[in-house]
Amino acid sequence: MKLTAEHIKRMEKLTFGSVYPHYISKVEKKGRTKEELHQTIEWLTGFDKNRLQELISQEATFETFFQQANLHPNAYLIKGVICGYRIEEIDHSLVRQVRYLDKLVDELAKGRKMEKILR
């Protein structure tokens, strides 16, 4: 999938800390827990909750966030549509990684079982 230069730049500059509260709100509104969110993020990135707090305090952009992440080897199994984009067709690695995270948070909020989310 072809993305515009503006879209890519926006994703590179967006801070994880600015989106994180929305992730928490989304999953808690649907009856899931912050701990389940942390488990999901840790599965994808390798970051435990202490490391997440450090990244938030440092105001790490998504670019920095994913440069420092150890992406799970099964992340490529995350497929589907999120925010109008088919994940497996996104040709920019950072945007694809951000959408991986968005998709996992979405699945968590929709009540999908953890063993299915953590492929």
VMD Tcl script that draws the C-alpha trace (Angstrom):
set ca {
  {0.00 0.00 0.00}
  {1.32 3.40 -0.94}
  {1.32 6.00 1.81}
  {1.76 9.73 1.46}
  {4.94 11.38 2.68}
  {2.85 13.44 5.12}
  {1.30 10.30 6.62}
  {4.72 8.73 7.13}
  {6.17 11.91 8.68}
  {3.20 12.20 11.03}
  {3.74 8.59 12.19}
  {7.47 9.18 12.69}
  {6.88 12.26 14.86}
  {3.90 10.99 16.86}
  {4.94 10.16 20.42}
  {4.02 6.86 22.01}
  {3.08 8.72 25.20}
  {0.44 10.76 23.38}
  {-1.32 7.62 22.13}
  {-0.83 5.36 25.16}
  {-3.65 6.94 27.27}
  {-6.03 6.32 24.36}
  {-4.99 2.66 24.27}
  {-5.71 2.36 28.00}
  {-9.05 4.12 27.70}
  {-10.09 1.97 24.74}
  {-9.38 -1.36 26.41}
  {-10.72 -0.40 29.85}
  {-13.99 0.88 28.33}
  {-14.48 -2.60 26.94}
  {-13.75 -4.37 30.23}
  {-10.12 -5.28 29.61}
  {-7.27 -4.33 31.93}
  {-4.16 -2.20 31.75}
  {-2.20 -5.35 32.62}
  {-3.59 -7.11 29.55}
  {-2.60 -4.10 27.46}
  {0.93 -4.24 28.89}
  {1.11 -7.97 28.20}
  {0.08 -7.33 24.60}
  {2.59 -4.50 24.11}
  {5.34 -6.56 25.71}
  {4.58 -9.50 23.41}
  {4.92 -7.28 20.33}
  {7.87 -5.09 21.40}
  {9.66 -6.77 24.29}
  {9.11 -3.65 26.46}
  {8.00 -4.30 30.04}
  {5.91 -1.70 31.89}
  {9.00 -0.02 33.39}
  {10.54 0.41 29.94}
  {7.23 1.76 28.62}
  {7.26 4.40 31.38}
  {10.82 5.37 30.46}
  {9.84 5.78 26.81}
  {6.82 7.85 27.79}
  {8.98 10.05 30.07}
  {11.51 10.51 27.26}
  {8.67 11.49 24.92}
  {9.86 8.83 22.48}
  {8.41 9.07 19.01}
  {7.00 5.95 17.39}
  {10.12 5.96 15.21}
  {12.36 5.72 18.30}
  {9.92 3.36 20.01}
  {10.07 0.79 17.22}
  {13.80 1.27 16.57}
  {14.40 0.16 20.15}
  {11.81 -2.63 20.10}
  {12.56 -6.30 19.59}
  {9.58 -7.07 17.39}
  {8.12 -10.52 18.05}
  {9.02 -12.98 15.28}
  {5.31 -13.75 14.77}
  {4.32 -10.10 14.31}
  {3.99 -10.77 10.57}
  {0.96 -12.94 11.41}
  {-0.98 -9.80 12.40}
  {-3.28 -9.22 9.47}
  {-6.49 -7.42 8.71}
  {-7.75 -3.89 8.36}
  {-7.08 -1.16 10.88}
  {-7.75 2.55 10.41}
  {-8.72 1.82 6.81}
  {-5.42 0.13 5.94}
  {-4.86 -3.56 5.22}
  {-1.82 -4.25 7.39}
  {-0.20 -6.83 5.14}
  {-0.23 -4.34 2.23}
  {1.52 -1.49 4.05}
  {4.93 -1.08 2.43}
  {6.53 1.24 5.02}
  {7.94 -0.72 7.96}
  {7.33 1.89 10.68}
  {3.73 2.50 9.64}
  {3.17 -1.27 9.46}
  {4.60 -1.71 12.98}
  {2.40 1.06 14.39}
  {-0.61 -0.58 12.75}
  {0.42 -3.94 14.26}
  {0.15 -2.31 17.67}
  {-3.14 -0.61 16.79}
  {-4.57 -3.93 15.58}
  {-3.56 -5.78 18.76}
  {-5.11 -3.07 20.94}
  {-8.26 -3.23 18.81}
  {-8.45 -7.03 19.16}
  {-7.98 -6.73 22.91}
  {-10.76 -4.14 23.15}
  {-13.06 -6.34 21.06}
  {-12.74 -9.14 23.60}
  {-10.55 -11.51 21.63}
  {-8.87 -14.15 23.80}
  {-5.28 -13.41 24.81}
  {-3.96 -16.65 23.29}
  {-5.37 -15.53 19.91}
  {-3.99 -12.00 20.24}
  {-0.52 -13.24 21.22}
  {-0.13 -15.35 18.12}
}
mol new
graphics top color blue
foreach p $ca { graphics top sphere $p radius 0.5 }
foreach p [lrange $ca 0 end-1] q [lrange $ca 1 end] { graphics top cylinder $p $q radius 0.2 }
display resetview
